[in-house]
């Protein structure tokens, strides 16, 4: 498929595995200049234009990623904030240091990368930001309390950026994937529907006994949704020509949401 992303510069954080890697692959296939990131120096070698090693949970690192991308490729058209981590533990077990660790990576890396990319985007009058949240941000997981809170913050951040910067031609969306699978292993942490409401989990099993998480590393359908959001937003199918989003029209980020099973899209296009 042709999403109209050819030659667009797309930064995908946390893209050496999982959802980020699969998204990077599809964007490369669409002809985009993709920038991948990871904590290790090993590039994923999926056809990326640039790979940047960065510890995005540390202050200054997201800014360095964006600055380096702009220096090497000239601009950032699309920013996909995907990096994040989750641990299974109870609310009482989470220490202050652990709360801060997840907050810095799962939330502040998004804040810092968006803040660094906005000047260039607003100067051009066009830009796309896609933040990967989680269904746990809408209904907290009892076994991942700190993760759930950070993902709820990502939803709030996404709405904030969407509202404030629509008049500058910037589109910000969030996707909320549910459990995904890496290879044959499904990520179905304890504390989901069954932990929160046993009756709800039993009803789901009766209705859909063979239900499975999205397939692949992050799910093929999910990576297509993230890429589709990037493409539709960049090409601007809301009725404005590309680059003419600088008038004060906040409706650009308040149109009907896209409806997909398992992974829901917030702040629709």
C-alpha positions in Angstrom: 0.0 0.0 0.0 1.1 3.6 -0.6 0.6 5.8 2.5 2.3 8.8 0.9 5.2 8.7 3.4 8.0 8.5 0.8 11.0 10.6 1.8 9.3 11.7 5.1 11.7 11.6 8.1 10.1 9.4 10.8 11.7 8.9 14.2 10.5 5.8 16.0 11.7 5.5 19.6 12.2 2.0 21.2 12.5 0.5 17.7 14.9 -2.4 18.1 12.1 -4.7 19.0 8.4 -5.2 19.5 5.9 -2.6 18.2 8.6 -0.1 17.5 10.6 -2.5 15.2 7.5 -3.6 13.3 6.4 0.0 12.8 9.9 0.9 11.6 9.8 -1.9 9.1 6.5 -0.8 7.6 7.6 2.8 7.4 10.8 1.8 5.6 8.7 -0.3 3.2 6.6 2.9 2.5 9.8 4.7 1.5 10.2 6.9 4.6 13.6 7.8 6.0 13.3 6.1 9.3 15.4 6.8 12.4 15.6 3.9 14.8 16.7 4.1 18.4 17.7 1.8 21.2 19.9 1.5 24.2 22.4 -0.8 22.5 24.6 0.3 19.6 23.2 -2.5 17.4 21.0 -1.1 14.6 18.0 -3.3 13.7 19.2 -3.3 10.0 15.7 -3.0 8.5 16.7 -0.3 6.0 16.7 2.6 8.4 18.3 5.9 7.3 19.9 6.5 10.7 20.2 4.6 14.0 20.9 6.6 17.2 21.9 4.9 20.5 20.3 6.7 23.4 19.1 6.1 26.9 15.8 7.9 26.5 15.0 7.8 30.2 17.8 10.2 30.9 17.4 14.0 30.7 18.9 15.4 27.5 18.9 12.1 25.6 15.6 12.6 23.7 16.7 16.1 22.8 20.0 14.7 21.5 18.1 12.2 19.4 15.9 14.9 17.7 18.9 17.3 17.3 21.0 14.6 15.7 18.2 13.6 13.4 17.7 17.2 12.2 21.4 17.7 11.8 21.7 14.5 9.7 18.4 14.4 7.8 17.3 18.0 7.9 14.0 17.7 9.8 11.5 15.5 11.7 8.2 15.0 9.9 6.8 12.2 12.1 7.6 11.3 15.7 6.4 8.0 17.0 7.0 7.8 20.8 7.0 4.1 21.5 9.7 3.4 24.1 8.6 2.1 27.4 8.9 -0.6 30.0 6.6 -2.5 32.3 7.1 -4.7 35.4 4.7 -6.9 37.2 4.4 -6.0 40.9 1.8 -4.9 43.4 1.1 -1.3 44.3 2.6 -1.7 47.8 5.8 -3.1 46.3 6.6 -0.2 44.1 9.3 2.1 45.6 9.7 5.8 45.0 12.8 5.0 42.9 10.8 2.5 40.7 8.0 5.1 40.2 10.5 7.6 39.1 12.3 5.2 36.8 9.1 4.4 34.9 8.0 8.0 34.9 11.2 9.2 33.3 11.2 6.6 30.5 7.4 6.1 29.9 6.4 9.8 30.2 9.3 12.2 30.3 11.0 10.7 27.3 7.8 11.5 25.4 7.6 15.0 26.8 11.2 15.8 26.0 11.2 14.4 22.5 8.0 16.2 21.6 9.3 19.5 23.1 12.5 19.1 21.0 10.6 18.3 17.8 8.0 21.0 18.0 10.1 24.0 17.0 11.0 22.5 13.6 7.4 21.2 13.0 5.8 24.5 13.9 8.2 26.4 11.7 7.2 24.3 8.7 3.5 24.4 9.7 3.1 20.6 9.6 4.1 17.6 11.8 2.8 14.4 13.2 3.2 12.9 16.6 1.9 9.4 17.5 2.2 8.3 21.1 1.9 4.6 22.0 -0.1 4.3 25.2 -1.9 1.2 26.4 -5.3 -0.1 27.4 -3.9 -0.1 30.9 -3.9 3.7 30.7 -7.7 3.6 30.4 -8.3 0.7 32.8 -5.4 0.2 35.2 -3.8 -3.3 35.6 -3.6 -4.4 39.2 -0.3 -6.1 38.6 1.3 -3.1 36.8 0.3 -0.1 38.8 3.1 2.3 37.9 3.0 1.3 34.2 -0.8 1.9 34.1 -0.4 5.4 35.6 2.3 6.4 33.2 0.2 5.2 30.2 -2.7 7.3 31.5 -0.4 10.2 31.6 0.6 9.6 27.9 -3.1 9.8 27.0 -3.4 13.1 28.8 -0.2 14.4 27.2 -1.5 13.5 23.8 -4.7 15.3 24.2 -2.9 18.4 25.5 -0.5 18.5 22.5 -3.4 17.9 20.2 -5.5 20.8 21.6 -2.6 23.3 22.0 -0.8 22.8 18.7 -3.7 22.0 16.2 -3.6 25.7 15.1 0.1 25.2 14.3 -0.6 22.4 11.9 0.6 19.7 14.4 -1.4 16.5 14.8 -1.0 14.4 17.9 -2.7 11.0 18.3 -2.4 8.1 20.7 -2.9 4.4 20.2 -3.8 2.1 23.1 -2.8 -1.4 22.2 -3.8 -4.3 24.4 -1.7 -7.5 24.9 0.7 -8.2 22.1 2.8 -11.2 21.3 6.5 -11.6 20.7 6.9 -14.6 18.4 4.9 -17.3 20.1 4.9 -15.8 23.5 1.9 -13.6 24.4 2.2 -10.8 26.9 -0.9 -11.3 29.0 0.1 -10.0 32.4 -1.8 -11.1 35.5 -4.0 -8.4 36.7 -5.9 -7.7 33.5 -9.6 -8.1 33.3 -9.6 -11.3 35.4 -7.8 -9.7 38.3 -9.9 -6.5 38.2 -13.3 -8.2 37.7 -13.4 -12.0 37.6 -16.9 -11.9 36.2 -15.8 -9.8 33.3 -13.0 -12.2 32.5 -15.3 -15.1 32.6 -17.8 -13.4 30.3 -14.9 -12.7 27.8 -13.8 -16.3 27.9 -17.4 -17.5 27.2 -17.8 -15.1 24.3 -14.4 -15.6 22.7 -12.7 -18.8 24.1 -10.1 -18.8 21.4 -9.2 -15.1 21.5 -5.5 -14.4 21.0 -3.3 -11.3 21.3 -2.2 -9.5 18.2 0.3 -11.6 16.3 4.0 -10.9 15.7 6.3 -8.5 17.6 3.7 -6.0 18.5 1.2 -7.2 16.0 1.0 -6.6 12.2 -2.3 -4.8 12.5 -1.1 -2.5 15.2 2.0 -1.4 13.2 -0.2 -0.7 10.3 -2.5 1.4 12.5 0.4 3.5 13.8 1.7 4.0 10.2 -1.7 4.8 8.9 -2.1 7.4 11.6 1.2 8.9 10.5 0.3 8.8 6.8 -3.2 10.2 7.1 -2.1 13.0 9.4 0.8 14.0 7.3 -1.2 14.0 4.1 -3.9 15.8 5.9 -7.2 14.2 4.7 -9.2 16.5 6.9 -9.7 19.0 4.1 -6.6 21.2 4.4 -3.7 21.0 2.1 -0.4 19.9 3.6 1.3 22.9 5.3 -1.9 24.9 5.6 -2.7 23.8 9.1 -1.5 27.0 10.8 -4.9 28.6 11.1 -6.7 28.3 14.5 -8.8 25.2 13.9 -8.9 22.9 16.9 -11.3 20.6 15.2 -8.4 19.0 13.3 -7.8 16.8 16.4 -11.4 16.2 17.3 -12.9 14.3 14.4 -14.3 10.9 14.7 -12.0 8.2 16.1 -10.9 5.2 14.1 -12.4 2.0 15.5 -10.2 -1.1 15.5 -10.4 -4.3 17.6 -7.9 -4.7 20.4 -6.0 -1.6 19.7 -8.0 1.6 19.9 -7.1 4.9 18.4 -7.6 8.1 20.5 -8.1 11.6 19.3 -9.1 10.4 15.8 -8.2 11.9 12.5 
